[in-house]
Amino acid sequence: MLHFLEWAGAVLGVIGSYLLAENRAFSRYAWPIWIGSNACLIAYFASIHSWGVLAMQAIYLLSSVRGLYRSFPGLRSRLRRQAPPRSAADESLTSRRRLTE
């Protein structure tokens, strides 16, 4: 299983890099592929207790999630629609913060 996680993470990482390097419409699909790569490598590094490289992969995972969010506008609009409406108290607090900044 460890060899599978290691190689799956490596291969997915290379595929994601190639997709992004192409700089075409399909290049945005590098982000979900990189998320898969990051997940495999995080599991692999956790199992061999390589905490420094695991921390680096965790940061890469956050970067990949951010890239996914920015590359798919439809995903952004769906997430915004699902957010609960803000209350009047929240709005009042936000406007007061803006005034004091």
Secondary structure, 3 states (H helix, E strand, C coil): CHHHHHHHHHHHHHHHHHHHHHCCHHHHHHHHHHHHHHHHHHHHHHHCCCHHHHHHHHHHHHHHHHHHHHHCHHHHHHHHHHCCCCCHHHHHHHHHHHHHC
